[in-house]
Amino acid sequence: MEFIRRVLPAVLLAAACILPAAGVQAAKSSLPVLSKLESVDRLTRGSEFFLKGKIKSANPLTKVRIKIIDQSGKTVQSASAVPTGKSFSLKKCSGQLQFDQLGKGSYTLRITASDEKHRNVKLLKQRFSVVKKKKIAEKLIRTAEAEIGYETPLKKEKTKYEKETFGTNGNLWCASFVSWCSNQAGVSKKTVPRSKSTLYMGTLAKKHYHPWNRNTWGNLKRGDVVFFSPKRASLRFPNGGKAVHHVGIVQRVDRKRGILHTVEGNVSKLLEDGSLDIWTRVVRECTHKLKTGTGLITESDNYHFAGEYVCGYIDVR
């Protein structure tokens, strides 16, 4: 009994110290948490970014708030949502935020959440920067030039451009090549839409797409995306006829001689004797001689296009 009288107070005191700590730990574990966040540290001005991540809570969530705050502490963009359960995907707020509209500078991304028992739990406070776009067209063509020599047997296998990003067609992959290069170079999807279809790529480009005209030689530059057509025509929408059937990236414009130099995917391999291996599809440099003012291709080292037209281009800035 004497032992119990001496030991019991110490045991009770230890329990009194442990229980509150355990209670605090339990309270913390019930707070909303953010996981699988795709981090944003540095963005090029004009590039798109979509939040990805998931908020989970032991209790039903009541509100999620996202803010983008500039250097002065001003909220420049915000998004909010009212979840209906214990988890919430940040993708549902992506449409309310436009990272491509942010100007050059430093920002803070702040995410908070509330549930039925807790208010305004801070889940994230992350700084990121938006930097000036540097010669994006040059970066695009350099990316394409680095791929020169890539080849695949005709109809035998899917290219890496399709496997990693765009489409399933193992034969016609010129648009997938341009899409892949644009993605690698950080070109905005609003400028060069990602597609395995040349028609849809040009159609979706909207204000960035320009039909060929007599003044086009003065505007066309290295790094622009150029479209080819089986007949003289501006870009047509899907319900107006499929005029566009090939696309490449401008490498150089020789205005004096009227020659357009490009890098294109899904073209025939050029052999050392100048002939074409039509059974092998490659990425290579192509040359097209154009009739002044018309866009008509009179000579080409890609046998598909002699007698056809350059119908338009996307101005990549």
DAURPE-V145408 format. One record per residue. D_LAST is the distance of its C-alpha to the last C-alpha in whole Angstrom. Layout:
BEGIN
d_last = [D_LAST/D_LAST]
END
This chain:
BEGIN
d_last = [89/88/85/84/84/83/80/79/77/75/74/73/71/69/68/68/65/63/63/61/59/58/58/55/53/54/52/49/49/49/46/43/40/37/36/33/31/27/26/23/23/20/16/13/12/11/12/15/19/22/25/28/32/35/38/41/44/48/48/47/43/43/40/37/34/31/29/26/28/26/27/30/31/30/29/25/25/28/30/33/35/39/40/43/44/44/41/37/34/31/29/31/29/25/25/26/23/20/18/15/16/17/16/17/20/23/24/27/28/31/33/37/39/43/45/49/50/48/45/42/42/39/37/34/33/30/27/24/21/17/15/12/9/9/7/6/6/9/10/10/12/14/15/16/18/20/21/23/26/26/29/31/34/34/35/36/34/31/28/26/23/25/28/25/23/23/26/29/29/31/30/27/24/21/19/20/19/15/16/17/15/12/15/16/12/12/9/10/13/12/9/11/14/17/20/22/22/20/21/20/17/16/18/17/13/15/13/10/12/13/17/18/20/21/18/16/16/15/12/11/10/10/8/8/11/14/17/21/24/27/28/26/24/21/20/23/24/26/29/29/29/27/25/22/24/21/18/16/13/13/15/16/16/20/20/24/25/23/22/19/19/17/18/19/22/25/26/29/30/31/34/35/37/35/36/34/35/34/36/33/29/27/23/23/22/22/23/23/25/24/26/25/24/24/22/25/26/29/29/27/28/27/30/29/27/29/30/27/24/20/20/16/12/9/6/4/0]
END
